[in-house]
C-alpha cells in the first residue's frame, strides 16, 4: 500500500505543467436555448490527428495549436459544424438535428475507428460507421473488421463466437454496457449475443489495465458498448437480415421525445434459424436451431436548468437453442434429455442438446452537474439482473441461475484547475449463484464493497497521466488492493507514447465459462479443494504494457501507425487443462503463466474515400500445466489482418455505394493432446494455418433506405472433423470442443435498413 501511495505522490509535481487549450460544451440546439449536453460528440482539428470526444455532460477539452484554426464538431443525427478558432478559449456550441442530412454522410467526416492521441489510456473507439461494414447481428460479431479483438468459435455445436484480446479469452476482459458490468458470471458464454448490433452506438476498446472506477475484475482490458440514445436515435428504424443458412433477424427501434426533458425508446429484436445444415455430412447440425426475443425499454431524462441527467433501461430476453444430431427430436418419447448414464443409453438414440435462457435486467444511470461548477459532478450507477439457463447436452445437464446487484457512486471534481481532476467513490456488488452440474448442486453468494480514488492530469502537450487505487473487501476474495496507472508522453508532433500497469482479481466461474465441456465425453476433475470458489483460489494477475501511436501524412492523405506490447503475469490462475482427452481438469496454478502480445498496425487513406487497415499480431501465451510448460492450445501465434473500404461520393438525392473487404490469416495452432485416443481420432500436434475472407456491398438509396449484401468465409475454409467420433456420441471418444477453424464454410447474406 505504501509503495502505491508513494508512486502517486511522486507524480504530483507534474501538475505544475501547463498548456493552452480549447474547452467547452457541445449541446443540442433547442428553441428554449437550454443547455442539453451531447455525450460522445466528436471534436477534432481539421487536417490533423488531434481529437477528443465529449463526456457524459457534453464537456470537452482539446489542446490548442496555432498550426490549426478549424475545429470540427460532429454527432450522429446532427449537422456537423466547423468553427474558426484563433486562440485558446471557452466555447459553448449547439448542434442542430438534421432531417435532410443522412447520418452516414456525417460519419464520413470522421474516422470510423478513432485512436486517442491525448488520452493516457490506450483506447480505440469504434463508431457505428465501422459496425455497418459487416452484418454485425450482435455484439460478438462487431469486431470482424477490427484487429484489436480476435474472434473464434468455442465449440462445434452452438456457433457461439468467443472473443480474445492480448491472447486471453473474454473472462479476463471487463465487458460493460455504458460502463456497467454486463457479460459476466452466467452470461459469460452467450452474453455477447444478447446485445443486437443495431442497439450499439459505439464501442470503446481499452487495452491493458482499465480504470479503477469500473471495478477490479479487468485483467487484459475493457470493452464498453454505448447504446443508441432515445433523444438522438431515429424516431423509427427497421433492420432486416437473412442468410443462406436460414438465419433471419428483425430489429425495430421506436423513439419518441415526450417533452424537452423526457425521451423514451422501445427496441425489439427477434431472430430465428429453422433450417437444418450439415454440410460436412457428419450427422450433426453445423449451426443451432434457434429463436430469440429481446425487448428493451429505454428512458432518457435531461434537465440542464437543474443539472440532472439520467438513463433507465429495462429488458427481457428469451433465447432458445437446439443443437446435436440432425435426427434429434426433443419431443420424441425416448429423447435423451440429460441425467442418464452413458451405459444406459442405446447407441441408436440421437444425441441432442437444448439451451434455454431467460434473462431480465435493468439499469439506472443518474448524474448531476453543478450548474455553477460544470467541472464538478456526481454519478450513480445501479443494475439488477436475473439470468436463468436450463440446458442439457446428451446425458449431461447444466442449469444455472445467477442473480446480480451492482451499484457505483462516483464524485468528479478538480484540484486547483481543470487540468487536474479526480474521481472518487464507493462500489457495492452482490452475486448469487445456483448451479446444477449433472447431479451435483453448487451454490454460493458473493458480496463485495469497495472504495476508489483516481487522479488524472489531462490534455497536456507533453504529458498526461491517470493514477488510481481501490480497496475492496470480498467474502471470498478477502480484502485486497487494486492499483492502476497510465501515462502518455508526446515526444514529437502527432506522436503518443504510452505506458501502463495494473492489477486484476476475479473469481473464476469454471462451468459457466467452459460450457463446451458438456458436449463431450470428458469427465470433470477439480483437483484442488481448499479454495473459496469450487475449492479453487481466486485468480490474480498483473498487466504491463507500452504503446506507440504515430500519425503521418503520405501523399497528402492522413494515416497512423501503432505498435503495442502487453504482458500479463498471473500470480494465480485457475488452469483449464484440456490435455487429457478423457477429462477436463481445473486446478490452481503451480508455477508460471503469462501472456505476451505484440501488435503492429497501420491505417491510411490511400486514395480519396479508399481506406486501408493492416495489422500483424504475435502471441506467446504459456502456462505451467501438471505435465509441463505448454503453449496455450487453439491460439494462433501469428495473425495477419487487412481491411479495405471504399465508398463513392454522395449524390444529390443521398445515394451512395460502399464496398468493404476483410482478410484474416491465422498461423498454425497447437492442439490439445489426443495421443491416448484410437488412431482414427488423433488430431496431431498442430492445426495448419488458413485465411478467411469477408466482403460486403451496401447501396444507400436515400437518407431513409439502404440495402446490403455480403459474404463470410468466401474462401470456403472448413474444419472437416469438428466432432470426434461423431458416429458414437455416447462413447468415450466423443468431443466437440477442439475447434480451430470455421465449420459452416462459405455463407452469403443480405439485409436492409429503413429509418425515418
C-alpha positions, 0 to 999 in steps of 0.5 A: 500500500505504501509503495502505491501511495508513494508512486502517486505522490511522486507524480504530483509535481507534474501538475505544475505543467501547463498548456493552452487549450480549447474547452467547452460544451457541445449541446443540442440546439433547442428553441428554449436555448437550454443547455442539453449536453451531447455525450460522445460528440466528436471534436477534432482539428481539421487536417490533423490527428488531434481529437477528443470526444465529449463526456457524459455532460457534453464537456470537452477539452482539446489542446490548442495549436496555432498550426490549426484554426478549424475545429470540427464538431460532429454527432450522429443525427446532427449537422456537423459544424466547423468553427474558426478558432484563433486562440485558446478559449471557452466555447459553448456550441449547439448542434442542430438535428438534421432531417435532410442530412443522412447520418452516414454522410456525417460519419464520413467526416470522421474516422470510423475507428478513432485512436486517442492521441491525448488520452493516457489510456490506450483506447480505440473507439469504434463508431457505428460507421465501422459496425455497418461494414459487416452484418454485425447481428450482435455484439460478438460479431462487431469486431470482424473488421477490427484487429484489436479483438480476435474472434473464434468459435468455442465449440462445434455445436452452438456457433457461439463466437468467443472473443480474445484480446492480448491472447486471453479469452473474454473472462479476463476482459471487463465487458460493460454496457455504458460502463456497467458490468454486463457479460459476466458470471452466467452470461459469460458464454452467450452474453455477447449475443444478447446485445443486437448490433443495431442497439450499439452506438459505439464501442470503446476498446481499452487495452491493458489495465482499465480504470479503477472506477469500473471495478477490479475484475479487468485483467487484459482490458475493457470493452464498453458498448454505448447504446443508441440514445432515445433523444438522438436515435431515429424516431423509427428504424427497421433492420432486416437480415437473412442468410443462406443458412436460414438465419433471419433477424428483425430489429425495430427501434421506436423513439419518441421525445415526450417533452424537452426533458423526457425521451423514451425508446422501445427496441425489439429484436427477434431472430430465428434459424429453422433450417437444418445444415450439415454440410460436412455430412457428419450427422450433426447440425453445423449451426443451432436451431434457434429463436430469440426475443429481446425487448428493451425499454429505454428512458432518457431524462435531461434537465440542464436548468437543474443539472440532472441527467439520467438513463433507465433501461429495462429488458427481457430476453428469451433465447432458445437453442437446439443443437446435436444430431440432425435426427434429434427430436426433443419431443420424441418419447425416448429423447435423451434429455440429460441425467442418464448414464452413458451405459444406459443409453442405446447407441441408436438414440440421437444425441441432442442438446437444448439451451434455454435462457431467460434473462431480465435486467435493468439499469439506472444511470443518474448524474448531476452537474453543478450548474455553477461548477460544470467541472464538478459532478456526481454519478450513480450507477445501479443494475439488477439482473436475473439470468436463468439457463436450463440446458442439457447436452446428451446425458449431461445437464447444466442449469444455472441461475445467477442473480446480480446487484451492482451499484457505483457512486462516483464524485468528479471534481478538480484540484486547483484547475481543470487540468487536474481532476479526480474521481472518487467513490464507493462500489457495492456488488452482490452475486448469487449463484445456483448451479446444477452440474449433472447431479451435483448442486453448487451454490454460493453468494458473493458480496463485495464493497469497495472504495476508489480514488483516481487522479488524472492530469489531462490534455497536456502537450507533453504529458498526461497521466491517470493514477488510481487505487481501490480497496475492496473487501470480498467474502471470498476474495478477502480484502485486497488492493487494486492499483492502476496507472497510465501515462502518455508522453508526446515526444514529437508532433502527432506522436503518443507514447504510452505506458501502463500497469495494473492489477486484476482479481476475479473469481473464476466461474469454471462451468459457466465459462467452459460450457463446451465441456458438456458436449463431450465425453470428458469427465470433470476433475477439480483437483484442488479443494481448499479454495473459496470458489469450487475449492479453487483460489481466486485468480490474480494477475498483473498487466504491463504494457507500452504503446506507440501511436504515430500519425503521418501524412503520405501523399497528402492523405492522413494515416497512423501507425501503432505498435503495442506490447502487453504482458500479463503475469498471473500470480494465480490462475485457475488452469483449464487443462484440456490435455487429457482427452478423457477429462477436463481438469481445473486446478490452481496454478503451480508455477508460471503463466503469462501472456505476451502480445505484440501488435503492429498496425497501420491505417491510411487513406490511400486514395480519396474515400479508399481506406486501408487497415493492416495489422500483424499480431504475435502471441506467446501465451504459456502456462505451467500445466501438471505435465509441463510448460505448454503453449496455450492450445487453439491460439494462433501465434501469428495473425495477419489482418487487412481491411479495405473500404471504399465508398463513392461520393454522395449524390444529390438525392443521398445515394451512395455505394460502399464496398468493404473487404476483410482478410484474416490469416491465422498461423498454425495452432497447437492442439490439445493432446489426443495421443491416448485416443484410437488412431482414427481420432488423433488430431496431431500436434498442430492445426495448419494455418488458413485465411478467411475472407469477408466482403460486403456491398451496401447501396444507400438509396436515400437518407431513409433506405439502404440495402446490403449484401455480403459474404463470410468465409468466401474462401470456403475454409472448413474444419472437416472433423469438428466432432470426434467420433461423431458416429458414437456420441455416447462413447468415450471418444466423443468431443466437440470442443477442439475447434480451430477453424470455421465449420459452416464454410462459405455463407452469403447474406443480405439485409436492409435498413429503413429509418425515418 
